[in-house]
Amino acid sequence: YASNPIRRRALDSGLENALINSLPKDVLSAWFPDTAKKPAIVALRPPPPLASAAPGVSSGSGMPYPAKLTQQWIQMHKYNKADVDKVESDARKFVDAMNKAGYRSPV
C-alpha cells in the first residue's frame, strides 16, 4: 500500500459521469484521479444523487467509518501496524471527503 489512491477497474461510463458531475473537483482529484482527468459530459437531465434510497425508503445518514482492525487480527496476518494505521487514516479521510461532498447512505 502506498499513499496513492488504490487503483481499481475502470468505472462504468454512467457512474463515471455521475461522479464527474456530482463531486467537487478536489474530491475527484484526490480519490478518483483517473476520472478527474476526463471531461464532463453535459447531461440533458441532472445527474442522479450520489446515493439514493429504494422507492419508498428514506435516505440515511452519511457514509460510516469502516471498523478498525484489532491488534490480534493485524498480528495474525503479520501486517505492519504503521501501514495499517495509514490505510485506516486514509479510509477515514475518504469517508470525510465523501460526506462533505453530500454523500448519503441509501440505508
C-alpha positions as CSV (number, residue, x, y, z in Angstrom):
1,Y,0.0,0.0,0.0
2,A,1.3,3.4,-0.9
3,S,-0.1,6.9,-0.2
4,N,-1.6,7.0,-3.7
5,P,-5.3,6.1,-4.0
6,I,-6.0,2.5,-4.7
7,R,-6.3,1.7,-8.4
8,R,-9.3,-0.4,-9.4
9,R,-11.1,-1.5,-12.5
10,A,-12.4,1.2,-14.8
11,L,-15.7,2.6,-13.7
12,D,-18.8,2.2,-15.8
13,S,-19.2,5.3,-18.0
14,G,-22.6,6.2,-16.4
15,L,-21.2,6.1,-12.9
16,E,-18.1,7.9,-14.1
17,N,-20.2,10.8,-15.5
18,A,-22.3,10.9,-12.3
19,L,-19.1,11.2,-10.3
20,I,-17.7,13.9,-12.5
21,N,-20.9,15.9,-12.4
22,S,-21.6,15.3,-8.7
23,L,-18.3,15.5,-6.8
24,P,-16.2,18.6,-6.2
25,K,-13.0,18.7,-8.2
26,D,-10.8,18.4,-5.1
27,V,-12.6,15.2,-4.1
28,L,-12.3,13.8,-7.6
29,S,-8.6,14.7,-7.9
30,A,-7.8,13.2,-4.5
31,W,-9.7,9.9,-4.6
32,F,-10.6,9.3,-8.3
33,P,-7.6,10.8,-10.2
34,D,-8.2,9.0,-13.5
35,T,-11.8,10.0,-13.6
36,A,-10.9,13.6,-12.7
37,K,-8.8,13.9,-15.8
38,K,-11.8,13.2,-18.1
39,P,-14.0,15.9,-19.4
40,A,-17.5,16.0,-18.0
41,I,-20.3,15.1,-20.4
42,V,-23.1,17.6,-20.3
43,A,-26.2,15.6,-19.5
44,L,-29.7,16.5,-20.8
45,R,-31.0,15.8,-17.3
46,P,-29.4,16.3,-13.9
47,P,-27.2,13.5,-12.7
48,P,-28.7,11.2,-10.0
49,P,-27.7,11.8,-6.4
50,L,-24.5,10.1,-5.2
51,A,-26.6,7.6,-3.4
52,S,-30.4,7.2,-3.4
53,A,-32.7,5.1,-1.4
54,A,-35.0,2.5,-2.9
55,P,-38.5,3.8,-3.7
56,G,-40.5,4.4,-0.5
57,V,-37.4,4.3,1.7
58,S,-36.0,7.5,3.2
59,S,-32.3,8.2,2.6
60,G,-30.0,7.5,5.5
61,S,-27.1,9.5,7.0
62,G,-23.6,9.9,5.8
63,M,-21.2,7.1,5.0
64,P,-20.0,5.5,8.2
65,Y,-16.3,4.9,9.0
66,P,-15.1,1.3,8.4
67,A,-14.4,-0.7,11.5
68,K,-10.9,-0.6,12.9
69,L,-8.8,-3.8,12.8
70,T,-8.0,-5.4,16.1
71,Q,-4.3,-5.8,17.2
72,Q,-4.9,-9.5,17.2
73,W,-6.0,-9.6,13.6
74,I,-3.1,-7.3,12.5
75,Q,-0.6,-9.6,14.2
76,M,-2.3,-12.8,12.9
77,H,-1.8,-11.6,9.3
78,K,1.7,-10.2,10.0
79,Y,0.8,-6.7,8.9
80,N,2.9,-3.7,9.9
81,K,1.0,-1.6,12.4
82,A,2.2,1.6,10.8
83,D,0.9,0.5,7.4
84,V,-2.5,-0.4,8.9
85,D,-2.7,2.9,10.7
86,K,-2.0,4.7,7.4
87,V,-4.7,2.7,5.5
88,E,-7.2,3.3,8.2
89,S,-6.4,7.0,8.3
90,D,-6.8,7.2,4.5
91,A,-10.2,5.4,4.7
92,R,-11.4,7.9,7.3
93,K,-10.2,10.8,5.1
94,F,-12.1,9.3,2.2
95,V,-15.3,9.0,4.2
96,D,-14.9,12.6,5.5
97,A,-14.5,13.9,1.9
98,M,-17.5,11.9,0.6
99,N,-19.7,13.1,3.4
100,K,-18.6,16.7,3.0
101,A,-19.5,16.4,-0.7
102,G,-23.0,15.4,0.3
103,Y,-22.9,11.6,0.0
104,R,-25.8,9.9,1.8
105,S,-26.1,6.2,2.6
106,P,-29.0,4.6,0.8
107,V,-30.0,2.7,4.0
